[in-house]
Amino acid sequence: MALTAKQESKFLESSLFVGCEKDSLRGLAQIVMPHSLFKGEVLRVTREQEAVGFLLSGKLEICNLYGVLYYNICPGECVGMEDLFSEVTPVVECCVRAKTNSMLTFLTHQQMRELLQENRQIRENYLTMLANQVHHSLNRLQQFTAPTPSIALGMYLLQHETEGLVRLTDGFAGLARRLNISRATLYRSMAELEQMQIISHFEKTIAVLDVQRLYGYVQSQSDIPSILE
């Protein structure tokens, strides 16, 4: 079964193809096939089946086997890029789980190799995406190794605030899971920052009242040189 017109459009809008002539990629889009994942289902790709997945609809969670959420994959984004040419065998595989009913398509190792060899723009996009993934992983490492839960929370807020707001689509339970702390610990950490009048929260939103004060608090407590881009 081929991709629908909407799915093909989402595939061609992937970050991997930014700046590329879309007409030159339509032949590729016509030979890939959709793959469905139901909510809660885990994507299983063995080392022998290495491929890059392109999310066409829905949302995926990347987490460890203990349920700690690393990040989400949204339509137009890719999964599996860091493994494609790696010579390192992970001790424990990450878990790719459908947060909602989702649809993906895949490019095989060979297809990706040919694209990278033939198209300079795709090579540049691929390197940029890998660099962003490394940067994201370092940010997550900083959060997991933060000296206190309040510092971990502060780091997360600084990295995700937009115009002073951090919207939590999966609520405070989801945020606690991303920070690898209990909900009780999360609420204590928020209370600490609220007492300092640095943040406030309502419904599924945290408002950063003073970004510079929050940044100064994190810096002074953690001795981390920089956590902002």
Secondary structure, DSSP 4 states (H G I P E B T S, - for coil): -PPPHHHHHHHHTSGGGTTS-GGGGHHHHTT--EEEE-TTPEE---GGG-EEEEEEES-EEEE-TT--EEEEE-TT-EESGGGTT--PPPSSPPEEEESSSEEEEEEEHHHHHHHHHH-HHHHHHHHHHHHHHHHHHHHHHHHHT-SSHHHHHHHHHHHH-BTTEEE-TTHHHHHHHHHTS-HHHHHHHHHHHHHTTSEEEETTEEEES-HHHHHHHHHHHH--S----
